[in-house]
Amino acid sequence: MGDPRPSTSHVGRSLRQKRAPDDRAFDLFLPRELRALADQHWSPLSVAVRTAEWIDDLGVATVLDVGAGAGKLCVAAALASHARFIGVEQRPHLVASARELARTFDVADRATFLEGRLGEIELPAADCLYFYNPFGENLFGTANHIDDDVDLGRERYIRDVRIAEALLRRAQVGQVVILYNGFGGRMPEGYDQVRIDREQPSVLRAWRRVRG
Ligand SMILES: C[S@@+](CC[C@H](N)C(=O)[O-])C[C@H]1O[C@@H](n2cnc3c(N)ncnc32)[C@H](O)[C@@H]1O
């Protein structure tokens, strides 16, 4: 028999108090086939809580999660902060799960999801961009892919990293960028690192554009 699922109110209350519950407890609210992917592909709750602290501190209103996956970061950080989250995700079944997760935790008004690929859809305005190494999967072996629904490979990796760098170059002064385990490219000129947390499983950094 699997672990009993805790109540949404118990998990939600911890996150609203900026305390990270056990990841396994939260992951039980994901479809079974997506739980096993959590350790490698979805942000841990400790990262979502730290991100929430930083965005409230930095006065961020809207976060765009580039490559939102199953919606774990958007939903957990929406519970733990005052910001609005928009996740962009290329895999339709993950978008459907992310929307369901947001409804389950009653944050569907502040955590919404768009289906599409970076570079192919118009991105909504956001004063903060979040990346959890979204293009890294292109370089993984097939055993570590989320699924085989999308084309992956080195060429696509290079193209996506370039698109992300161009997005960061175009951003206005004041733009916040939060990177968990980087995005594969370099931060353009004009950004200062304003926060860093090396205690997470991978390094979490926040940057702010200070010069155009
Ligand atoms: C490492 S997961 C991170 C998920 C989520 N941000 C989180 O922290 O829990 C990266 C996600 O980015 C998506 N992705 C990768 N490249 C993308 C692209 N070019 N456009 C949209 N989504 C992309 C993948 O499908 C995957 O779901």
The ligand as a MOL file (V3000), in Angstrom:
LIG
                    3D

  0  0  0     0  0            999 V3000
M  V30 BEGIN CTAB
M  V30 COUNTS 27 29 0 0 0
M  V30 BEGIN ATOM
M  V30 1 C 13.5270 20.7680 -14.8930 0
M  V30 2 S 11.7980 20.8920 -15.3200 0 CHG=1
M  V30 3 C 11.3470 22.2150 -14.1820 0
M  V30 4 C 9.8730 22.2470 -13.8520 0
M  V30 5 C 9.4320 23.3970 -12.9300 0
M  V30 6 N 9.9570 24.6720 -13.3540 0
M  V30 7 C 9.8350 23.1630 -11.5040 0
M  V30 8 O 10.7660 23.8190 -11.0650 0
M  V30 9 O 9.2330 22.3000 -10.8370 0 CHG=-1
M  V30 10 C 11.8940 21.7240 -16.9110 0
M  V30 11 C 10.6020 21.7460 -17.7050 0
M  V30 12 O 10.8270 22.6520 -18.7990 0
M  V30 13 C 10.1160 22.2070 -19.9220 0
M  V30 14 N 10.7540 22.8040 -21.1030 0
M  V30 15 C 12.0010 22.5590 -21.5590 0
M  V30 16 N 12.2780 23.3050 -22.6430 0
M  V30 17 C 11.1710 24.0530 -22.8800 0
M  V30 18 C 10.8410 25.0390 -23.8680 0
M  V30 19 N 11.7150 25.3970 -24.7980 0
M  V30 20 N 9.6110 25.5960 -23.8280 0
M  V30 21 C 8.7140 25.2320 -22.8520 0
M  V30 22 N 8.9710 24.3190 -21.9070 0
M  V30 23 C 10.1900 23.7310 -21.9090 0
M  V30 24 C 10.2280 20.6890 -19.8350 0
M  V30 25 O 9.2020 20.0660 -20.5940 0
M  V30 26 C 10.1500 20.4410 -18.3370 0
M  V30 27 O 8.8330 20.1750 -17.9670 0
M  V30 END ATOM
M  V30 BEGIN BOND
M  V30 1 1 1 2
M  V30 2 1 2 3
M  V30 3 1 2 10
M  V30 4 1 3 4
M  V30 5 1 4 5
M  V30 6 1 5 6
M  V30 7 1 5 7
M  V30 8 2 7 8
M  V30 9 1 7 9
M  V30 10 1 10 11
M  V30 11 1 11 12
M  V30 12 1 11 26
M  V30 13 1 12 13
M  V30 14 1 13 14
M  V30 15 1 13 24
M  V30 16 1 14 15
M  V30 17 1 14 23
M  V30 18 2 15 16
M  V30 19 1 16 17
M  V30 20 1 17 18
M  V30 21 2 17 23
M  V30 22 1 18 19
M  V30 23 2 18 20
M  V30 24 1 20 21
M  V30 25 2 21 22
M  V30 26 1 22 23
M  V30 27 1 24 25
M  V30 28 1 24 26
M  V30 29 1 26 27
M  V30 END BOND
M  V30 END CTAB
M  END
